[in-house]
Amino acid sequence: MQRSAVALLKGNILASLQLYPATIPILALFLYIGLHLIYKFEHGATVIKYLYAGIAIVITLFYIYKIVNHKITA
């Protein structure tokens, strides 16, 4: 995730997504949580739960993809 974040800071979005696809959604989640703490959105807690679930799905799918393509060794 660190290499993905560094690539994102350098402005290389494609490399960031290739390294770890969940980096951008995780950063978006943290930004939304911060805004929710300040502005108290009406359905903020529900949105945070759905964002969290979506990120968990992205991470799981990426992990399965890496296993299927033999990019992970145990």
C-alpha positions as CSV (number, residue, x, y, z in Angstrom):
1,M,0.0,0.0,0.0
2,Q,2.9,2.4,0.7
3,R,4.2,2.1,-2.9
4,S,0.7,2.7,-4.2
5,A,0.4,5.8,-2.0
6,V,3.8,7.1,-3.2
7,A,2.8,6.6,-6.8
8,L,-0.5,8.4,-6.1
9,L,1.4,11.3,-4.6
10,K,3.6,11.5,-7.7
11,G,0.5,11.8,-9.7
12,N,0.7,8.3,-11.3
13,I,-2.9,7.1,-10.8
14,L,-2.6,4.1,-13.1
15,A,0.5,2.8,-11.3
16,S,-1.2,3.3,-7.9
17,L,-4.2,1.3,-9.0
18,Q,-1.9,-1.5,-10.4
19,L,0.0,-1.7,-7.1
20,Y,-2.9,-1.7,-4.8
21,P,-6.4,-0.9,-6.1
22,A,-7.9,-0.1,-2.7
23,T,-5.6,2.9,-1.9
24,I,-7.9,5.5,-3.5
25,P,-11.1,4.2,-2.0
26,I,-9.4,4.0,1.5
27,L,-8.2,7.6,1.2
28,A,-11.7,8.6,0.0
29,L,-13.1,6.8,3.1
30,F,-10.8,8.7,5.5
31,L,-11.7,12.0,3.8
32,Y,-15.4,11.3,4.1
33,I,-15.0,10.3,7.8
34,G,-13.2,13.6,8.5
35,L,-16.0,15.5,6.7
36,H,-18.7,13.6,8.5
37,L,-17.1,14.4,11.9
38,I,-17.1,18.1,11.0
39,Y,-20.4,18.5,9.2
40,K,-22.5,15.6,10.7
41,F,-24.1,14.3,7.5
42,E,-27.6,12.9,8.0
43,H,-26.8,9.4,6.6
44,G,-23.1,9.6,7.2
45,A,-22.8,6.4,9.3
46,T,-24.6,4.4,6.6
47,V,-22.4,5.7,3.8
48,I,-19.3,4.9,5.9
49,K,-20.5,1.3,6.4
50,Y,-21.1,0.9,2.6
51,L,-17.8,2.4,1.7
52,Y,-16.1,0.1,4.2
53,A,-17.9,-3.0,2.8
54,G,-17.0,-1.9,-0.8
55,I,-13.3,-1.5,0.2
56,A,-13.4,-5.0,1.8
57,I,-14.8,-6.4,-1.4
58,V,-12.1,-4.7,-3.5
59,I,-9.3,-6.0,-1.3
60,T,-10.7,-9.5,-1.3
61,L,-11.1,-9.5,-5.1
62,F,-7.6,-8.2,-5.6
63,Y,-6.2,-10.9,-3.3
64,I,-8.1,-13.6,-5.2
65,Y,-6.8,-12.2,-8.4
66,K,-3.2,-12.4,-7.2
67,I,-3.7,-15.9,-6.0
68,V,-5.2,-17.1,-9.3
69,N,-2.3,-15.4,-11.2
70,H,0.3,-17.0,-8.9
71,K,1.7,-13.7,-7.8
72,I,1.5,-14.7,-4.1
73,T,3.6,-17.5,-2.7
74,A,3.0,-19.0,0.7
